[in-house]
Amino acid sequence: MRAVIQRVTKGGVYIPNKNYSAEIGKGMVILLGIKNNDTEDDVWFVADKCTNLRIFGDDDIKMNLALKDISGEVLVISQFTIYGETSKGNRPSFTEAARPELAIPLYNKFVERMKKNLGVNKVKEGLFGEMMEVKIINDGPVTVIVESKNG
């Protein structure tokens, strides 16, 4: 499992044909990729690491604070393209990315774990498998990658 984390001042997801939107303020946009052999252990590891990742500035502008410390919000977006393999040819191969029958339950467990860690009102999400417009106002910019042991 791989999470590309962007520290943001604002984030949002929009799906016009579904009349769906979700927005957050200061916090993280997490682009979540799920791999073929991922398990619930990967979910817990990555979700807890994201929750506790100290990437927010303290009074001295050092990255010492986590989401809970700043009452931050999270926007989780499923993104199978994170596992796109580009070493051969010019079109990415997505054979490492989990099929929906594995990915959807693990994605949902990730979102639920984040809600357990931060509170239901602090976590928003996109819609799995939909074409989405994602707005990311990167703060810093700060982008980090968290990967489970299976990653």
N, C-alpha and C positions, 0 to 999 in steps of 0.2 A: 504494500500500500504506500502510496506517495501523495503527500500534501504539499502543494506549492502555496505558500502563505505570503500574502501581501498585507503589510500594515497599511491601514487606510484611515483617512479622515471621513470618507463616505464611500458607500458601495451600494450597488443595486442590481437587481436582475429583472428583466422585462421579457414577457412572452406575449406579444401583441395578439396573436391569433387565439390565445387562451384567455385573454383579458386578465393576465396574472402579473403581479409585480410584488417585489419585496425589497425593502431598503434598510440600510443600517447607517449609523453614525460611526464614531471613532471605534476602531477595532481591527478585525481581520476579515479579509476575503480568503477563503480556503478553497482552492481548486483541487478536488480530490480524485485521484486515479486509483482504481482497484485492479489488482493483478490476478491472474488465473488461480494461483495457489494461496491467496489470502484467506485468513480465518478470523474468527472473533478476537483472537489474541492480537492480531494486527490492528483491528479496530480500536481496542482498548489502549494499546500502546500509542498509536498515532493521535487519537483523540485526547488522551491525557497529556501527551507531549505538547500538543497545540495549546491546550488550556493553560499549561504552566510555563510556556515559552516566554522568557523575559526579553521582549523586544520593544518595550515602550519606555520612553525616557522618564527618569526621575527628576527631582529638582535640579540636579547637576547635569542634566541632559545625557546621563548614562543609561544604557539599556539595562535597567534593573527591575522593571515592573512587568507583571503578567496581566492578562485580561481582567482577572478579578480585582486586581489592584487599581485599575482605572475604570471599573464598571463598564468595560468594553463589550461590544457586540460582535457577532460572527455571522457571516453569510457563507454558507456551504454550497458549492456548485460541483456537481458531478462532471468529470471531464476525462473520458477514456483516452483522449488524444495524448495525455501525459505519458502514456506507455507506447507512443508511436516510435517505432524503430526506424532510424534513418541512415544506417551505416551502408546499406546497399541500395542502389538506384536512387531515384528522385521522388518516389511516392512512398510515404510512410507505411509500414506494416503495423497492424494493430493486433497481431496474434498473441501478444503478452497481456493485453487488456482482457479483463474478465467479461464473460458473456452476461447478459442481463439477469439470467436466472440465479447467478452467484452474486453479481454486483449489486443488484437492487436491495436484497436483504442486508448486505454488509453496509451499504450506503445509509440505509434507514437506521441501522444500529449505531453508526457513527454519529448521525444527527441526534439520536436519542441520548447517546453518551455525552455529547456536547451540552445538551439541554440539562442533563443531570448535573454536569460539572458547573454550569454557569447560570442556570435558570431558564425556564421555557421562553420567557419574554426577551432573552438576550440572543437567541439563535434563530436565524431565518435561513431559508433554503430556496434553491431553484427547483425545477421539476426534472426528475431523472429522465434522460432520453429525449428531451425536447431541445429544439433550436432556441437558444436564448441570447438576448442582448445583455451583456454584463458591463456595468459601469464600475470602474475602479479608480478612485482618486488616491493614488499611492502616496503615503506619508513618508518622506525621507529623500528618496525612495528606499524602502526596506522590503526585501523579498528574501525569504528563506525556504529551504526544502526540508521537510521531515519525512523520513522513510522508515518503514518497519524493517525488521530483520529479513523478511521475505523479499523486500524491495529490490 
